[in-house]
Amino acid sequence: MTYREFLPDPRLRALVRVYWQIEEHHDLGTQEHMFLPERSVRLTFCAGDSWQSFAGVGELERMPGATLSGLSLTPQRVVSRGLTRALGVELYPWGARQLLGWDMGRVQVDMGEQHRAVSRELCALLSLGEWEAAREQLEHWLLGLWQQRATQLGKGVQAAAQLYLSLGAVKVAALAEELNISQRQLERQFVQQVGVNAKTLGRLIRFEEVHNRLWADPACSLAELSCELGFADQAHLTREFRALSSLTPGRFARLAGLRKSVDRPPAERVYASPLDLGSAASGLVPSLSR
């Protein structure tokens, strides 16, 4: 397996966290994957032979070549065969909302239906192994969307950025006080601008942080994690982890120790600051280059 990450153009970094690419040949021992819930929205272009189902149940259906998914509360099962190449974009939810009209109401969107030309072109380039050309075309397309659709980042986005920086621990009431806005107004703006409510986003941020820590160190203390990440206690952490992954933290840690449960090491997926809050306060618009 070959996996790499790339930073986006500086103009996109308040909306897009990272680009990634992966190439892997799947045999009988490596064709099963389980993607756990994440704190970002994933735009993926893929060349290969893959099927999927959600929540780990139900019949497999063929995966579209270009998809937009994210902030799901259930795992996604993927079965891939032979050589697979994928080029992806991890977007902050407000970035996916502004650029692509995302909302949490749909588990997955077939981008080939909404953006047929770019989806076909990128998947064709991937099938040929033309990684650089595919990345250039992807960024050119996203910059075009940014020019057309990006808007000022309001207080809902500023609050969401603080939620990421606090690893999901900060409370909406504290954010409202800091931003000099009522809690009700902030909650409304949060959903309008980010596409998901603060409670759900915080829940997913904390879950993925636990997931990442256990992958990096399967022996880490659950009691210490629960305290550090703001869970009421270890039992609360365990309930949340099981609800979102169908696994206990202990079971996942044992699987992580064997390096068999996740397709791509979460340790490589460290989140930088979601955005420069100073710039966000004055508004990020298409004409502003950072």
ABEGO torsion letter per residue (X at the ends): XBBBBBBBBAAAAAABABBBBBBBBBBAAAABBBBBBBABBBBBBBBEBBBBBBGGBEBBBBBBABBBBEGBABBBBBBBBEBBBBBBBBBBAAAAAAAAGBBAABABBBAAAABAAAAAAAAAAAAAGBAAAAAAAAAAAAAAAAAAABBBBBAAAAAAAAAAAAGGABBAAAAAAAAGBBAAAAAAAAAAAAGBBAAAAAAAAAAAAAAAAAAABAABBAAAAAAAAGBABAAAAAAAAAAAAGBBAAAAAAAAAAGAABABBAAABBBBBABBAAAAAAEBBAABBX
